[in-house]
Amino acid sequence: MNANAENQESESKMDGLKWVVVFALLAAAVVGNYLYSDVSVVLRTSAVIALVAVAGITAAFTAKGKAAIHFASESRMEVRKVVWPTRQEATQTTFIVLAVTVVMALALWGIDGIMVRLVRLVTGV
């Protein structure tokens, strides 16, 4: 076994421990918020935010956390490449969608009316 494989194995064992810590911190935030309901809302909220932040930071140091951060940064770079429509294009497209929706609603309403009359004619109701 080489040093890289041993390093990855020890990191994977540490990842399990880190996830246990993450879930323990989140559970402590939920249970603590419930148990200390008589304490000021500001203090409880601050404690919950602090525990969630520490849990998030701890999760970021796991292999999956690093992969999620890498994915988010790549997604951000891709969003920067998008050519967004102008206000005029967005407005025109919105009106086209609304017009098609109204036309389709009227068409379906008409077809429904015809079908109701046909069913009445066939059943005699």
N, C-alpha and C positions, 0 to 999 in steps of 0.2 A: 504494500500500500504506500502510495507516495504522500508527501506532505499536504498537497492540495486536497486529496480525498479525505485525509484525516481532518483537515480544517473544515471542510464542508460538513462532515459528519458531526463535529462538535458544534458547528453553527446550527445544524438542524435540531440537535438536542437542546441547545439554548433557545431556539425559536419556540419550542414547546413550552419551556419555562416562561418565556416572555408573554406568550398568549395566555398562560394561566394568570400571570400578573395583570394583563390587560382586563381579563374578565373579572378578576377579583376587584380591581379598581372600579370597574363599571357597576358591579354588584354593590360595592361599598357606597357608591354615589346614590344608587336607588334606595338601598336599605337605610342609609344615613338620612336621606331626605325624608323618608317615612318616619323613622324613629324620632327624629328631632323636629317634628312638626311644630313644636311650641317655640322654637328658636326663630329669630327674625328671618323673614323671607330673603332679605338681602344677603345675610350670612350663609343661609342654606344654598342660595343660588350661586354665590361665589365659590362655595366648597364644591358644588356639583360641577361647575365650569372648570375648576382647577383639576378635579379628579378625571374628568373627561379629557382634558388637555394632556395630562400626564399619560393617560391610557393611550391616546392618539400618538403621542411621541414615542411611547414604548412600542406600539404596533408598527410605527414607521421604521423601526430598526430590525424588524423581522424580514425574512426573504420575501414574503408576500407583500409586506408593506413597502419595501423598496421597489418591487415590481409595480405596485399601484402608483407610487409616486412617479416612476419612470413613464408609465402609461399616461398619467395626467399631463406630464410635461410634453410628451409627444402629441397628445390631443390638442394642447394649447397651441403648439406650433402649427398643426394642421388647420385650426380655426383661423389663425392669422393669414393663411393662404386663401381662404374663401373670398370670393368676389361677391360682396353683399349688394343686393338691389338698392337702387336709389329710392327716395321717398315716392317719387312719381310712379316708378315701376311697381312698387309694393301696393300703392293705392289702386292703380289700374288692375292689377291682378286680383286684389280683394273684390273690386266691383264686378269683375268677370265671374269670379267664384259665386258671389251673391246672385248675380243674374242667372247663371246656370242652375243654381239651387232653386230659385223661384220657378224657373221654367220646368224643371224636373218635378217639383212639388205639384204644380198645376197639371202636368201630364199624368202623374200618378193618381191625383184626385179625380181626373176625368176617367181614367181607366177603371178606377174603383167604382165610380158611379155607373159606368156601363156594365161592369160585372154584377153589381147589386141588382140592376134591372134585369139582366139575363137570368140570374138565379131566381128572382121573383117570377119571371115569366115561366121558367121551367118547373118550379115547385108550386106555383099557384098561390103563393103566400102574399 
